[in-house]
């Protein structure tokens, strides 16, 4: 797909998906996750590596407290991830 057509395509697709029944979307997402994601015990070790990788790449030390790294904390980025991802590269 040519880059010039991508924004319109994504906007159209997102609008169409947003018009679907919310319960149907939720159940479909759950079915896809069950069929495609590894079990939690396989994912957990990889997620636990993320803060260590961030620190080893020069990440801020203030991202951790006495209890360890701060991950999955409520806030603007967690609540509006789609918006923030959309701002990358602008």
C-alpha positions in Angstrom: 0.0 0.0 0.0 1.5 3.4 -0.9 2.3 5.5 2.1 0.0 8.3 0.9 -3.0 6.0 1.3 -2.1 4.5 4.7 -3.6 7.2 6.9 -6.9 7.1 5.1 -7.0 3.3 5.2 -6.2 3.1 9.0 -8.7 5.8 9.8 -11.4 4.0 7.8 -10.6 0.7 9.4 -10.5 2.1 12.9 -13.9 3.9 12.3 -15.4 0.6 11.0 -14.1 -1.4 14.0 -15.3 1.2 16.4 -18.8 0.8 15.0 -18.9 -2.9 16.0 -20.6 -4.2 19.1 -18.2 -3.7 22.0 -19.0 -7.1 23.5 -18.3 -8.9 20.2 -14.9 -7.1 19.9 -14.0 -7.9 23.5 -14.8 -11.6 23.0 -13.0 -11.8 19.7 -9.9 -10.2 21.2 -10.0 -12.8 24.0 -10.3 -15.7 21.5 -7.4 -14.3 19.5 -5.3 -14.0 22.7 -6.1 -17.5 23.8 -5.2 -18.9 20.4 -2.0 -16.8 19.8 -0.4 -15.8 23.1 1.9 -18.1 25.0 0.8 -18.9 28.6 1.6 -16.3 31.3 4.4 -18.4 32.8 6.2 -18.1 29.5 5.6 -14.3 29.1 6.5 -13.3 32.6 10.3 -13.8 32.4 10.5 -11.7 29.3 8.4 -8.8 30.8 10.6 -8.9 33.9 13.6 -8.3 31.6 12.3 -5.1 30.2 13.3 -2.8 33.1 16.7 -4.3 33.3 17.2 -3.8 29.5 16.1 -0.1 30.0 18.6 0.4 32.7 21.4 -1.3 30.8 20.7 1.0 27.9 21.0 4.1 30.0 17.4 4.3 31.3 16.7 6.6 34.2 17.4 5.2 37.7 14.4 7.1 39.0 12.2 4.5 37.3 12.7 2.2 40.3 12.1 2.4 44.0 12.8 0.2 46.9 10.3 -2.4 45.6 12.0 -2.6 42.2 11.2 -1.2 38.8 8.0 0.6 38.2 6.1 -1.0 35.4 2.4 -1.0 34.4 1.6 2.0 36.5 -1.6 3.9 35.8 -1.1 7.2 34.1 -1.5 9.2 30.9 0.7 7.0 28.7 -1.0 3.8 30.0 -4.4 5.2 29.6 -3.8 6.8 26.2 -1.2 4.5 24.6 -2.7 4.7 21.2 -2.5 8.5 21.1 1.1 8.5 22.3 2.1 5.9 19.8 0.5 8.0 17.1 2.7 11.0 18.1 5.9 9.1 17.4 7.7 10.4 14.4 5.6 13.5 14.1 
